Amino acid sequence: MIILEDEDFIAKGNERACYYHPNDRAKTIKITFENNNRKKSKQSAKEIKYYKQLENRGLKNWKHLPKYFGEVKTNKGDGFIIELIKDYDGEVSKSFAYYLQKDSLQKYEKQVEIYKQYFLKYCIIFNYGMMPKNILLRKISLDESELVLIDGLGDVSHFTILNYIPYFARRRINRRWNKFVKKYLEK
């Protein structure tokens, strides 16, 4: 069992919290925190299942997703280990929402298009949790950056069998992408 201390805390969402891995500061542990509305996170179970599917498919390019390192038990509950997304200078990357408020979307159009093409190329399904606050903008140099999805991976639909057929997976990705753009990027 891994012991997480309060000083390891990074951030939390509606039902999950992220902590620095106490033995490896390049990794984070995502757990369902106590006193949320659910004792067990359905989203965590779906994400873990989807990460395992991506591994089984042989995904090698994790450029726009944190790498997955497996499940773990902690003193704060069950969790899973993923890569901690950091900028080139070692700082933890900030959310895309932060940069959209600071700058205009126009500044990041290239990154947004590359991000979309990544999901289409590898047939990676994201859910409605993909929103600017759940996407980090990782600065890979002073002038270059890329988007990384940290929450909202996998499909929340009950009927997912068609996701295994690239044509249908890409159609679902495009539909969700269009909703994402309308809801969060067209203002």
C-alpha positions in Angstrom: 0.0 0.0 0.0 1.2 3.5 -0.9 0.9 6.1 1.8 -0.3 9.5 0.4 0.4 12.6 2.5 -1.5 15.9 2.3 1.6 17.5 0.9 1.4 15.1 -2.1 -1.9 16.6 -3.2 -2.0 18.2 -6.6 -5.7 18.9 -7.5 -9.2 17.4 -7.4 -12.3 17.3 -9.6 -15.8 16.4 -8.7 -15.1 12.9 -7.5 -11.4 12.2 -7.9 -8.1 13.7 -6.6 -4.6 13.6 -7.9 -1.5 13.1 -5.8 2.2 13.1 -6.6 3.4 9.5 -6.4 5.6 9.6 -3.2 8.3 7.4 -4.8 8.3 9.0 -8.3 7.6 12.7 -8.8 7.2 12.1 -12.6 3.9 10.2 -11.8 0.6 11.0 -10.2 -1.9 8.8 -8.5 -5.6 9.4 -9.3 -8.0 8.2 -6.6 -11.7 8.6 -5.7 -11.7 11.0 -2.8 -13.7 10.5 0.4 -16.9 12.5 0.9 -17.8 12.8 -2.8 -21.2 11.8 -4.0 -20.1 8.3 -5.0 -17.9 5.9 -3.0 -16.7 4.3 -6.2 -15.8 6.2 -9.3 -17.4 4.8 -12.4 -15.1 7.1 -14.4 -12.0 5.6 -12.9 -13.2 2.1 -13.8 -13.9 3.2 -17.3 -10.6 5.0 -17.7 -8.6 2.0 -16.3 -10.5 -0.3 -18.7 -9.8 2.0 -21.6 -6.1 2.4 -20.8 -5.8 -1.4 -20.8 -7.6 -1.5 -24.2 -5.1 1.0 -25.6 -2.2 -1.0 -24.2 -3.6 -4.2 -25.7 -4.0 -2.5 -29.1 -0.3 -1.7 -28.8 -0.6 2.1 -28.6 3.0 3.5 -28.6 2.2 7.2 -29.2 1.1 8.7 -25.8 1.8 12.2 -26.9 -1.7 13.5 -26.0 -2.5 11.2 -23.1 -0.7 10.6 -19.9 1.1 7.2 -19.9 -0.7 4.6 -17.7 1.3 2.6 -15.1 -1.3 0.4 -13.5 -3.6 0.2 -10.5 -2.5 0.8 -6.9 -3.9 0.7 -3.4 -3.3 3.7 -1.2 -4.3 4.8 2.3 -6.8 7.2 0.7 -8.4 4.4 -1.5 -7.8 2.5 -4.7 -6.3 4.4 -7.5 -4.2 4.2 -10.7 -0.9 5.7 -11.7 -0.4 7.9 -14.7 2.3 10.2 -16.0 2.5 13.6 -14.4 2.2 16.1 -17.3 5.0 18.7 -17.0 6.3 21.6 -19.1 9.9 21.6 -20.5 11.0 23.7 -17.4 9.7 21.0 -15.0 6.6 22.9 -13.9 3.3 21.0 -13.8 1.4 21.9 -17.0 -1.6 24.3 -16.6 -5.0 23.6 -18.0 -6.1 24.6 -21.5 -8.9 26.6 -19.9 -6.2 28.8 -18.2 -4.6 29.5 -21.5 -7.9 30.2 -23.3 -8.7 32.8 -20.7 -5.2 34.3 -21.0 -4.9 34.2 -24.8 -7.3 33.7 -27.6 -8.2 30.4 -29.2 -6.5 31.6 -32.4 -3.1 31.2 -30.7 -3.7 27.5 -30.2 -5.5 26.5 -33.5 -2.6 24.4 -34.7 -2.4 22.5 -31.4 -6.2 21.9 -31.4 -6.1 20.5 -34.9 -3.1 18.2 -34.1 -5.0 17.1 -31.0 -8.1 16.2 -33.0 -6.1 14.3 -35.6 -4.4 12.3 -32.9 -7.8 10.9 -31.7 -8.9 10.2 -35.2 -5.7 8.5 -36.3 -5.5 6.2 -33.3 -9.3 5.8 -32.9 -9.2 7.0 -29.3 -12.6 7.6 -27.8 -13.1 10.5 -25.4 -16.3 11.2 -23.4 -18.1 14.4 -22.5 -15.6 15.0 -19.7 -13.2 16.3 -22.3 -13.4 20.0 -21.6 -10.7 22.7 -21.4 -10.3 22.3 -17.7 -9.5 18.6 -18.2 -7.0 19.2 -21.0 -3.5 20.4 -20.1 -1.3 22.5 -22.4 2.2 21.0 -22.1 4.9 23.5 -23.1 7.6 21.4 -24.8 9.7 24.5 -25.4 9.4 28.3 -25.1 7.5 28.4 -28.4 6.0 25.0 -28.8 3.1 23.2 -26.9 0.8 20.3 -27.1 -2.6 19.4 -25.6 -2.9 16.4 -23.2 -6.2 14.9 -22.1 -6.1 14.1 -18.4 -9.8 13.3 -17.8 -12.6 12.1 -20.0 -10.9 9.2 -21.7 -13.1 6.3 -22.8 -16.7 5.9 -23.7 -19.6 6.3 -21.3 -22.1 4.9 -23.8 -23.6 1.5 -23.2 -23.3 0.5 -26.8 -19.5 0.5 -27.4 -19.0 -2.5 -29.7 -18.8 -0.2 -32.8 -15.9 1.6 -31.3 -13.7 -1.4 -32.3 -14.5 -0.7 -36.0 -12.3 2.3 -37.1 -15.0 3.8 -39.4 -17.6 3.9 -36.6 -15.1 5.0 -34.0 -14.0 8.0 -36.1 -17.7 8.9 -36.7 -18.2 8.9 -32.9 -15.0 10.9 -32.4 -16.1 13.5 -35.0 -19.6 13.9 -33.4 -18.1 14.3 -29.9 -15.4 16.7 -31.3 -18.1 18.9 -32.9 -20.0 19.0 -29.6 -16.8 19.9 -27.8 -16.0 22.7 -30.2 -19.5 24.2 -30.1 -19.7 24.0 -26.3 -16.3 25.2 -25.3 -14.4 26.7 -28.2 -17.0 28.7 -30.2 -17.7 31.7 -28.1 
